[in-house]
Amino acid sequence: MAKDHEFAIGIDLGTTYSCVAVWQEQQCRVEIIHNDQGKNTTPSSVAFTEHERLIGDAAENQAATNPENTVFDAKRLIGRKYSDPIIQKDKMLWPFKVIAGINDKPMISVKYKGQVKHLSAEEVSSMILAKMREIAEACLEAPVKNAVITVPAYFNDSQRKATKDAAIIAGLNVMRIINEPTAAAIAYGLEKKNNCVGERNIFIFDLGGGTFDVSLLTIKDKVFEVKATAGNTHLGGEDFDNRMVNYMVQEFKRKNKVDIGGNPRALRRLRNACEKAKRVLSHAVTTYIELDALFEGIDLCCSISRAKFEEINMELFEECMETVDKCLTYAKMDKSSVHDVVLVGGSSRIPKVQQLLEDFFRRKDLCKSINPDEAVACGAAVQAALLCEGIKNVPNVVLLDVTPLSLGWKLQGDIMGVVIPKNTTIPAMKTKDFVTIEDNQSRVFIQVYEGERTRATDNNLLGSFTLSGLLPAPRGHPFDVCFAIDENGILSVSAEDKTSGNKNEITIVNDQGRLSAQEIRRMIQEAEDYQAEDKKFLRKAKAMNDLDLYIYKINNALKKKDINSKLSSKEKKDISSEICRARDLLDANNLQQQDDILVFEDCLEELVAIYERVMGT
């Protein structure tokens, strides 16, 4: 399948599951790339054991027996501080350990090959991205470097840049970071291109595993213009699971007078069962959660109805609807003007969520024709193809996105002086006049923030610079501050004294809490080391499996009289000795000590030669 040009892929890096897609120019469509298990989505989990590192399905499959070293929810950690109240609340629910690192950076502590390792959220995310890249390369039979990666619309600057760092560690060139609802809108546009006549207002409702976004877009011809966006970067399917788990823990405690809250293995088994029950309740009115010997030999057998699930989570469902209302208010659009409500994200399948949406939009039919698990990756793949030279037959889509958060600077009294309000279409450039606050003021210190709080320091600091050389003048001397944001979301801020012509500017890099170039280089090297170790482990495992197979094949051959009778006593003794050597190597105790792959491969070579010689007699 390899082509002359380079492939560019779209990756939906999800909290719980990730998905990768590519634009196939010959078929003029997007192809969702399935993983080595034949699935279109891959769990966003990484596990560490005494022998190997596991990513995706392999990590998820052993999570119940190795909860302390199976990492998930990296997306909920990325770009945040350890002291963030959200992290402090979440770490009480995670079976793995999260500690404070340098500059208040949260670090995940795991045990790998007998050693304690501290990993940043960027490193864990990079492992998942590297896995998605491998999945794409296996399908496309070509190396892949370029990618468009999606993030929640409400991710702030730190979270977006941390995601980009993760991609760099994974060996990817990030062509663009785009918002998940915007990517889903592109997928909708592809699906409905024949029906999109004139101007249509589309409401994207994206409720995933860990984040929630809504966006209102207007589609006219080939232009996709985002009118407004709203969301919560910490609301999704995992929160519904957590509430179910808490309910079941209390039920187990009530019935059996024991508390499983401090047992990571029991909680992980219960979490997996609750997630499955949640999925079942999307098409059944009741289901059972049954776990043998969950804790201290006591079984859990409990039924849960859809009504109880809805009651447990109603507060979160209502929060979703409040966000929907906010988005329409931001866009200054009445709900009756919305033509289609598009469901995206696995949690959008929950019947109560759909019912509340239908009621909100006055019984409007919801658009369920696009796959909610794949839509975001589909849209990202189209954007990747558009940005890549040499790829033909790509739909000519023009994206006009918005800033999810207000941008401004700190004024006197710690007031947030907004220059670019949230939901402003980008690219954008806005200039505002400000005045000095002291007589003969010669300089102005400008601190740039993003966020919605009135107090500037309650928002996210992006960077700072000083405008110097102001001419001596009474208080109230005017100067301009200009904010410019490009299509990639890169912000530049400048300030100019019109009288003197003095000017200073800054391009926001936001290195605060971000990985340094040196740290990224170190992590890239570590990622390559991990990959080399993974390949070494697989090579050893293959040699061991082949050894076991040839022991079996030779023993079976020796049982045949016509073969056995042709062998001399010395030959039989030599064969027996070589089989004993192979069995010794495969002995569980010796496996721990013997780490040299060549020893296994040399022994396998001998057995293969013996088998061919025996069968040739």
N, C-alpha and C positions, 0 to 999 in steps of 0.2 A: 504493500500500500504506500510505500515511500514515494514522495514527489520531489520535483526539482526545487520547489520553494520550501521555506521553513514553515512549520506549523505554528499556529498560535492558539492556545487553549483558553477556555473560560473555566475558572474554578470558583465554586460556591463553598467557601470555608465555613462550615456550620459549627454550632456549639456541640451538637450531638452527632450529626452526620454531615459528610462532605460529598460533593458531586463534581465531576469534571465532564466537559463537553467540548466538541470541536465542530467547526463549520466544514462540511464536505461539499466542495465546490462542484463536483461532478453530479451529485444528486440534488444540489441547490437546497440543502437542508442542514439542520443541526443534528449531530449524532451524540447521544449520551453514551459515554464510554463505560462499559461494565467492568467491574474489578475481577480479580482472579477467582472469586467465588460466584461469578455470574450475576452479581448484584449491581444495580445502578447507583447505589449510595454506599458509602464506606463509613463505619463508625469513627468519630473523631477522638479515638482513644489510643494511648501509647502505654505499653506495659514493659516492665523490666523484671527479669528473673535472674537466677544464679548463672544461667547459661546464655541467654539471648535477650534481644529487644524485639518486641512484637508491636505491630501497628495495624489498626483497623479491626477487621473481624477476628483475627487471631488474638488480639489484645482483649477484645470484648468477651470472647469465649472462655477465657480463664480468669475473668475479673472476680468471680465469686470466691475463688480459692486464693487469690492474690490481690485483695482489695487495696492494701497499703501501697502497693507499687504499680497500680493501674491508674494512669492519669487521664482524666477527662475534664471538660469544662474550661480548657485553656483560654477559650474566647471570652470567658467571664473574668479572667485575670488580666488579659493583655491590655497594656497601656494604662493600668490602674496602679495606685499606690497601695502598699501593704496596709497602711492606716485607714484606707477607704472603708467606711462603715459596711459597704456591700461585701467587701472581702472578709471583714471580720465576722459577718453573719454567715457567709457561705462556708468558711473554713470549719465551722461547727458541724456542717453536714457532709463534708468530704471525708472519705476514708484515708486519703493520702494527706501527708503533712505539708503545710504551707508556713514558711518562716519569713522574717524580714531580712532582706539583703541590703546591699549598699544603696544609699539614697532612697531608703524606704521602698525598695523594689521587692515585690513578692517573689519568693523562690520556692520551688516545689522540691521537697526532699524525698528521694527514693533510694532503694538499695539495689545495686546492679553489680553482679559478679562479686558479691561479698563486700563491696565498697559503697559508702554513702555518697550519692551525687546530688548536687543542687542545680536545678534547671530553672531557667526563666520561662515565662509563658511563650516568649518568642521562639525559644528552642523547641518546645513541645509542638507548637504550631508549625514550625519548619519541618518537623518530622512527618506531620500529617500532609503538608504541602508536597514534600518529597515523594510520599507514597502516591499522591494523586498524579504527580508528574510521571512516576514509574508506570502507573496504570495506563496513562495516555501513551507513553512510549511503547509499551508492549502491544497496544492495539494498532498504533500508527506505523510501527516498525521503523521509527525514525526518532532521532533525538529531538527533544522539545526544550526550548529555552524561554520563549515569550509567553506571557500569560496576562489575562485581565482577571483580577481577583475582586470579589464582592465583599462589602462590609455593610452592617446595618446603617440605615440612613442617619440614625442618631449617634453614631460613633463620633467622638470628638477627635481633634487633631492628633493627640497623643496615641489614641487607639488605632487610628488609620496608619500613622507612621510606624508604629510597632508591628502592625500587620505586614507592612512593606518590608521591614527588617527581617521578619520571619521568612518571607519569600526569597530575599537575597541569600539568607543562610541556606535555603533549600536549593540554591543554584538557579533561581528563576529571575528573568528580567521582567519587572512589572511594567507593562505598557500603560496601564491605568488602574486605579482603584475606583470602582463604581458602586453606587448604592444598590442594595438588594432589591428594593421595590422597583427601582428604575429598570434594572435588568429584567425583572419579571414582566414589566410593561412591554419591553421589547419582544419577549416571548409571546405575550398576548397579541401584540401587533402582527407578528408572523402568522399566528394561528388564525386571526380574524381579518387578515389584510383585504379580503374580498368584501367584507361587510363594513369596513371602516370608510364610509362615504361621508364627506363633509367633516365637520368638527365633532369629536366625541370626547366626553369627559369620563375618564376611567379612574375608579377608586381601587387601589391595590391594598389588600388586607393581608399582611405577611406576618403570620404567627408561627414562629419556628420552635426549635428545641430550647433556646435560651434567650432569644431576643424577639421584640415585637416592633414592627414598623408599619405605618400607613402612609400612603402617598396619593395625592390627587394629581392626575396628569390630564393634559388636553392633547389629543392626537389629531393632527390635521395634515393630510397628505403624508409626507415622510418625516414631519417634525413632531418629536415627542417632548412636550414642554411640561416640566414639573411645576405645578402651581403652589403646592404646599406639602410639607411632610411633618410627621409627628411620630413619637414612639417612646419606647422604654427599652434600654439596652440590657435590662435585667428582668424580663418577663417572657415566659415561654413554657413549653411542655415539661421541662425539668421542675418548674415551680408547682405544676399540677401533680407531678410524681411525688415531690417532697411532701405535699399536703396529704396525699394518700398514704405515704410511708408513716407520717406522724400519726395519722388516724389508726393505722394498723398496729403501730407500736403500742398505742394506748389501749386498743382492743385486746391485744395479747397480754398486756399488763393486767387489765381488768379481769380477764378469764383465768390467767395462770399465776398471777401474783409475782411475776418476774419481769424485769426491765431489760430489754435487749439493746437499749440506746447506746451502750458503750461497747458493743461487739461489732467491729467492722465487717466481718464475714457474714454475720446474720443480716446486718443492714443492707449489704450489697445484694444478697440473695433476695431479700424482701423488695428492694428497689427494682430489680429486674422483673420480679413477679408483678409489681404494681404497674410498671410500664406496659407489660403485656396486657394486663387487665384493662388499662386505660384504652388501649387500641381496640380490644374486644368490645368495650362499651360504646364504641362509635357505631357499631352495627347490631349490638344485642342490648337488651334492657337489664340484664343481670349476668354476673359471672362469678366464678370462685377463684380464690387465691389459696392454693394448697402447697405447703412446703413441709417435707418430712424432716424431722429432727432439726428444726430451725435453731433452737437454743436449749442447751442442757437436756437434749433428747426429747424435747416437747415439740409435737407437730403443730403447724398452723393450718387451720382449715376455716376459712371465713368467706362468706358471700358478700358481694358488694353490688349494689344496684346503680343504674345510671343516675337515678334521682339523688342517691347519697353522694356520688361523685360530683354532681352538679352543686349540691348543697355545700360540700367541702370547699369548692373552688369558685363559688358565685362571686365573692368579693373581687377575685382576679378577672373574671369574665366582665364584670361591670367596669373595672378599670380599663379594659380593652375598649369598651363602648365610649367611655369618656374621652379616650384618645382619638377615636374616630370623629367624635363631635368637635374636638379641638382643631383637628386638621381641616374640617370644612369651614370652621370659623376663621382660621388663618388664611384660607383661600378666598374668603368672602363669597362662598358659593352655597346655594341652598341644596339640600339633599335631593330635591326633585330634579335638579339639573344633571345629576349623575346618570350616565347611560348604562354603565356596567360596573358591577362590584366583583373584582377578581380575587379568588382565594389562593393564597400561596403559603407554603410551610405546612409541615405535617400536622400541627395542632389546629389548623383551620378546618380539619375534618371533624372536630368535636361537634356533635349535633346541637348542643346548647349554644355554642358560639355562632353557628350558622343561623339558628332561630333568632337570637338577639340581633344579628345583622339584618335579617329579613324584616324584623319588626321595626328596626331603626330606619331602614330605607323603604318603609311603607309597603311591605310584602313584595318587594322587587325580587325577581329570580336571580340567584347568585350564579356567577360564571364559574363552572367547575370543569370546563373542557380542557384546561391545561393541567398537566401533572404538577401538583403543588410541591413535590419533592425535587422536581427537575427544572422548573421554570427559571429559577435564578441562574443556574449554570448555563441554560440555553441562551438567555439574554447576554450573559458575559461572553459566550463563544462568538456571538454575532458581533459584539463590540470589538473583540480581539481580531476577528477577520477584517473588520473595517479599518483597524489601525495598522494592519499588516500589509505591506506592499506585495503585489503579485498574486493575491488571492482574488479570483473572479467570481462573478454571479452572487455577490453579497448584497443583501437589501440595502439601499442607500438611506440609512437612518440618521437623522440629525437629533442629537440629544441636548436638551437644555435643562440642566439640573439646577438645584437650589442649594444654598448654604443651610445646613440643618440648625446651626446655632448663630446667635448674634455675635458680631465682631466689633470691638471698640477698644477704648483705652481708659486708664484710671485718671479721673479728674479729682480736683480738690475735694476733701471729705470722703475719699474712697468711693466716689460715685462712678458707676459704669457709664462712660460716654459712648453710646452706640453710634457707629459710623455706618456699618452695613447690617441692617436688621436681618433676623433669620428669615428663611424662605425667600431670599433675594436670588433672582436668576443669575447663574454664573455662566461665562465670565462676567465680572462686574467691576466697576471702578467708581468710587464715591469720594468726594472731597467735602470737608466741613470746616467752617471757620471757628477758631477758638481764640481766646485772648489770654494775655499774661495775668497773673494774680498778684504780682508785686511790682513796686516802682523799680525802674532800672534793672529789670530781670534780664540776665544775659543768656540764660539757657533754660530749656524745658526737657525734663526727663519723661520719656513716653514709654509706658508699660502697656503692652498689647494683651488683651484678654479675649476669650470666647465664652459665651454662656448667657443665661437669662436672668441671673440674680442682679438686684439693684446695687448691692455692695460689690465693687469690682473684685476684691480679694476672695470673694466666695466663688468666683468663676475660675476658669482654667487659664493660667498664665502661659502665653505663647512665646514672648520675647520682649526685649526692651532696647532702646537706644536714646541718645541725647541729641537734641537740636541746639547747637551752640552758635555764638556770634550774633545774638539779637542786639539791635541798636538800643542804647539807653533811651528809655521812654517811660512815661507814667504808666501805672497799672492800667490794663485794658488794651495793651498793644496787640493788634491782630496777627495771627499766623494760621496757615492752612495745614490740615492733616488729611492725607489721602490714603485710602485703603484700596488696593487692587487685588482681585483674586482671579486666577486663570482657570481654564477648563479642567486642570488636574487638581484644583483645590489649593494650589500654592499661593500663599498670601504675601504680598509685599506692602510695606507701610512706609510712607514718606512724610516728612514735615518740612515746610518752607516758610521762611520769613520774607514776605513780599517786599518789604522796605529795603532790606540789605541784600536779598537774593540768596542768602545762605540756605543750604538744603542738606538734609541727611535722610538716609533711608535704610531699611532692613528687609531682607527676605526671611520670612519666618522659617527657621529650621527646626525649632523646638527640640533642642538637645537635652532639655531637662528630663531626667529619668529615662532618656532614650539610650540605646546601646551605642557605644563609641565605635568608630571604625575599627579600632584594635580588637574590641570585644566581638564584633561581627566576624572579623578575620579568624579569630580563635574559634568561634562557633562553627564557621564554615569548615575549618580543619577537623573539629570534633565530629561534625556531621559526616565527613568523609571517613573518619575513623570508625564511626558507628556502622556505616555502610560496609566497610571492609570486614568488620567483625561479624556482621550479619551474613555476608557471603561466605566467610570462613566457617561459620556455624552450619550453614546449609550444605557446604561441601563435605564437612565431616559427617553430617546426618545422612547424606546420600551414600557416602562410602560405607557407613555402618549398616544401612538398609541393604545395600548390595552385598555386603559380607554375609549378612544373615540369609539372604536369598541363595547365595552360592553354597553355603553350608548345607542348606536344605536340598538343593539340586544335586550336589555331589553324593550326599547320603542316600538319596532316592536312586541315583544311578548305580551305586554300589550294591543296592538290594537286588538288582537284576542279575540273574545267574550268568547270562551270556557275557556280561561285562566283567563281573567279579572273577569269573574263571580265567580270564585272559591276563589278569594282573598278578605279578610276582609278589611274594611275601614282603620283599623290600619296598616295592611300590605302594603296597597297602599300608605299610608302616609309615612311609613318608607322607602319604595322604592323611592318615590319622593324626600325625604330628602337626601338620599344617592346619587341620581343622581345629585341633586343641588350641593352637596359637590364636586362631581367629576367635574362638569362643572365649578365651582369656581376655582378649581385647574388648569384647562386647560385654564382659562381666561388669556389673554396675559399679563395683568398687574400683576396678581398674579404669573405668571411663572417667572418673573424677581426676585421676592422676595423669592419664595420657591425653595430652592436648595437641600432640604433633599429628597433623592430618596425614602427612606423608607415610607414617607408620601404618595407618589404616589402608591407605591407597596401595602401598607396597604389598601388604598382606592380601588385599583384594586382587591385585595383579597375579599373585601366585595361585590363588584359588581359581581364577578365570582360566589360567594356563592349564591347571590340573583338570578342570572340567572339560576343556576342549580336548585334552589328551585322552582322558577316560572315554569320552563319547566317540573319539576317533578310533579306539581299539577294536 
